[in-house]
Amino acid sequence: MKKDNTATFVRKVLKKLNIKLSPKMENLFIQIFKFCIVGGTASIIDFGLLYIFRDICKLDILIANTLSFCISVIYNYIASTKWVFDINKEKDAKRQFIIFIVFSIIGLLINNLIMWIASDKLHIYYLLSKVIATLIVMVFNFITRKLFLE
């Protein structure tokens, strides 16, 4: 079994902070920490590409957002299945990928809806709108992936 340096790091931090958790809660905390790292990296990809597509390529906000979101989802899928979630090996891999894509599409729709309302209707700067949308979709993603992929 491969050593998980991230889990070791999180356990050391919890110990230094004198936080005692049950093994189940500790594992969930480690998983959330990993999810935040993958999500943060995916967000950097998403925001960077959104900026490029919107400000450099001059694409429409929803087209730019859709493209950047989809590219970051590909990264997120690979990283999440390899590092964050204990994918149930007994379940069909194709079915799990389809579930991931379906929830990603729902996340995209939520993301685009928030971007449209915040940017077009409320006239909030598009990158700030993206922060709001990302935070909401991040919670949705963790819950759905935890429930349906493990």
C-alpha positions, 0 to 999 in steps of 0.5 A: 500500500502506497504511503499517503503523504497528504494524510500524514500531513493533515494528521500532524496538523490536527495533532499540533492543533490538538484536534481529536477526531474519530477515524471516520471524521479524520478520513473525511477531513483528509478527503475534504482537504484533498478535494480543496487542493484538486478544486483549487487547482481546477479553479486556477485552470478554469479562471485562467482559461476564462480570462483568456477566452473572454479578454484575449479571444473576446468570446461571449461570457457564457461561451468562455465560461462553458469552455473553461469549465469543461476543460477544468472538469477533465482535469478534475475528473482525473485528479478526483478519481486518482487522489481524492475519492475512494472509487468503488472498484466494484461499480462499473467504471463507465457508469461512474464516468457517466455519473461524473459527467451528468453531475458536471453538466448540472454543475455547469448549468448552475455555474452558467446560471449564476454567471448570467444572473451576476454578470448580465443582470446584476452587473457584477464583474465577471471574475467576481461572479465566477468566484461566487459560482465556483464556491456554490458548485464546489459544494454541489460537486463534493456532495454528489461525488461523495454520494455517487462515486464512492 
